[in-house]
C-alpha cells in the first residue's frame, strides 16, 4: 500500500464491463417500470370509465 496507483488495461476493462452491466440492468428496470406504469394507467382509466357509466 502507499504506492502510486496506475490504471492498467485490466482495470479499464473491468470498469467498462461493470458499467455496461449496470447500464443494461438500469435499462431493463426502466422498461419494466414503464410497463407497470402503463398497466396502472390502463386500469385506472378503465375503472374511471366503469364508474362514470354507472352514474
Secondary structure in CASP SS format (residue, H / E / C, confidence):
PFRMAT SS
TARGET T0000
AUTHOR 0000-0000-0000
METHOD secondary structure of the structure
MODEL  1
X C 1.00
X C 1.00
X C 1.00
X C 1.00
X C 1.00
X C 1.00
X C 1.00
X C 1.00
X H 1.00
X H 1.00
X H 1.00
X H 1.00
X H 1.00
X H 1.00
X H 1.00
X H 1.00
X H 1.00
X H 1.00
X H 1.00
X H 1.00
X H 1.00
X H 1.00
X H 1.00
X H 1.00
X H 1.00
X H 1.00
X H 1.00
X H 1.00
X H 1.00
X H 1.00
X H 1.00
X H 1.00
X H 1.00
X H 1.00
X H 1.00
X H 1.00
X H 1.00
X H 1.00
X H 1.00
X H 1.00
X H 1.00
X H 1.00
X H 1.00
X H 1.00
X H 1.00
X H 1.00
X H 1.00
X H 1.00
X H 1.00
X H 1.00
X H 1.00
X H 1.00
X H 1.00
X H 1.00
X C 1.00
END
